[in-house]
Amino acid sequence: MSAPCLFCEIAAGRNPAAIVFEDDRFVAFLDHRPLFPGHVLLIPRTHYATLPDLPVSETGPLFERVRLLSVAVQEAADAHGTFVAINNRVSQSVPHLHVHVVPRREKDGLKGFFWPRRKYLDNSEQENIQIAIQQAMKRLSANE
């Protein structure tokens, strides 16, 4: 038997967390290992492993809360802005959809959220991935 989902346990009130917001569909709480003080995680109460698993009808409400949290976190942490991120499987320490809302300040030391960046090898590489994404978006949009 697999262990219960930590975030489902938090959403149900069976595992303690520093809750900053909750309603009937979502819960937001402070990350226990924050990048900076005020780093918040927003989760749906219903278990969805990744963003693609979230029903389309819940996407708008999720991002309405993210938008509000990005303002609240910036204000509460006296930050210059926020960083919003979602991991889907890779680097997802808890397999329950969660959105990171992280307060940011100029020169805070966070460098591109720790991933290396590189330029496209040439215009052809850039155009090929551009076309591939456009085609995938058309296919996915047609299926919605």
C-alpha positions in Angstrom: 0.0 0.0 0.0 1.4 3.4 -0.9 1.7 6.2 1.6 -1.0 8.8 1.6 -0.3 12.0 -0.4 1.2 14.6 1.9 -0.6 17.5 0.2 -4.0 15.7 0.3 -3.4 15.2 4.0 -2.7 19.0 4.4 -5.8 19.8 2.3 -7.9 17.6 4.6 -6.5 19.1 7.8 -4.8 15.9 8.9 -1.3 17.2 8.5 -0.3 20.6 9.9 0.9 23.4 7.6 1.2 27.2 7.8 -2.0 27.9 5.8 -2.2 31.4 4.2 -5.4 30.9 2.2 -8.1 28.3 1.7 -11.4 28.0 0.1 -13.6 25.0 -0.9 -11.3 24.2 -3.9 -7.8 25.3 -3.0 -5.3 25.6 -0.2 -2.2 27.7 0.0 0.5 27.3 2.6 4.1 28.2 3.3 6.7 25.9 1.8 8.6 24.2 4.7 11.9 24.6 2.8 11.4 28.1 1.2 13.7 29.6 -1.4 12.9 32.9 0.5 10.6 33.7 3.4 7.1 33.9 2.1 7.5 31.1 -0.5 3.9 29.7 -0.9 2.5 26.6 -2.4 -1.0 26.6 -3.8 -2.7 23.2 -4.3 -6.1 22.0 -5.4 -7.9 20.1 -2.6 -8.7 17.4 -5.1 -5.7 15.2 -6.0 -4.2 15.9 -9.5 -0.6 14.8 -10.0 0.3 17.4 -12.7 -1.1 20.5 -14.4 -2.2 18.4 -17.5 -4.3 16.3 -15.1 -6.2 19.4 -13.9 -9.6 19.7 -15.5 -9.9 22.7 -17.9 -12.8 24.0 -15.7 -10.4 24.3 -12.7 -7.5 26.0 -14.6 -9.1 29.5 -14.5 -9.9 29.3 -10.8 -6.4 28.0 -10.0 -4.8 30.9 -11.8 -7.2 33.4 -10.3 -5.8 32.3 -6.9 -2.2 32.3 -8.2 -2.7 35.9 -9.4 -4.0 37.0 -6.0 -1.3 35.2 -4.2 1.4 36.8 -6.3 0.2 40.2 -5.2 -0.3 39.1 -1.6 3.2 37.5 -1.3 4.9 40.4 -2.9 3.1 42.8 -0.5 3.5 40.7 2.6 7.2 40.0 2.0 7.9 43.6 0.9 9.4 42.1 -2.3 10.0 43.7 -5.7 8.1 40.9 -7.5 7.3 37.2 -7.5 8.3 34.1 -9.4 5.5 31.6 -10.2 6.4 28.0 -11.2 5.0 24.6 -11.6 6.9 21.4 -11.9 5.3 18.5 -13.8 6.9 15.2 -12.7 10.6 16.3 -13.0 11.7 18.0 -9.8 8.2 17.6 -8.3 9.0 16.4 -4.8 5.3 15.7 -4.0 3.3 14.2 -6.8 0.3 16.5 -6.3 -0.1 19.6 -8.5 1.3 22.6 -6.7 2.1 26.1 -7.8 5.1 27.9 -6.3 4.7 31.6 -5.6 8.1 33.0 -4.5 8.9 36.5 -3.4 11.7 38.1 -5.4 14.0 41.0 -4.9 16.5 42.6 -7.2 19.9 40.9 -6.7 18.4 38.2 -4.4 20.9 35.6 -5.7 18.3 33.4 -7.5 19.9 32.8 -10.8 17.3 31.6 -13.4 15.9 29.2 -10.8 19.1 27.1 -11.0 18.8 25.8 -14.5 21.5 26.4 -17.2 20.5 28.4 -20.2 21.8 28.2 -23.7 21.1 29.9 -27.0 19.6 28.0 -29.9 22.3 26.4 -32.1 20.9 28.3 -35.1 17.7 29.8 -36.6 16.7 26.4 -38.0 16.7 24.8 -34.5 14.6 27.7 -33.2 12.2 27.5 -36.1 11.8 23.7 -35.9 10.8 23.8 -32.2 8.6 26.9 -32.9 6.7 25.0 -35.6 6.5 21.8 -33.5 4.9 23.7 -30.6 2.5 25.5 -32.9 1.4 22.2 -34.3 0.9 20.6 -30.9 -1.1 23.7 -29.7 -3.4 23.4 -32.8 -3.9 19.7 -32.1 -4.5 20.2 -28.4 -6.8 23.2 -28.9 -8.9 21.2 -31.4 -9.4 18.5 -28.8 -10.6 20.9 -26.1 
